[in-house]
């Protein structure tokens, strides 16, 4: 079995879009802990059932959660594979920024050169 680790640009856009709203991040957090029905999730938010369904749909479209039917209920759980792929992407961004900050620290740590004392054109003035 081949496990993809790289996300396409479209997948990256969907993941960041899905995680841009605090309600969706909370739904994802709750579904990481355990599986929930959409109606149970909806009962904990001050919004309509339809609004929660839309949030769940955005998370599902991003691949961050998986929805399945059990009787009349729709159960939602986090998708650990996609979460791992998103985490790997964020780790690469973190690595990039840490390297940039380290280079900046190195530049700031260099001793400044004394340009006034080395300028020969100011001699004899």
Secondary structure as UniProt FT lines:
FT   HELIX           9..19
FT   HELIX           22..33
FT   STRAND          36..37
FT   HELIX           38..43
FT   HELIX           49..61
FT   TURN            62..63
FT   STRAND          65..70
FT   TURN            71..72
FT   STRAND          73..78
FT   HELIX           80..109
FT   HELIX           115..118
FT   HELIX           120..122
FT   TURN            123..124
//
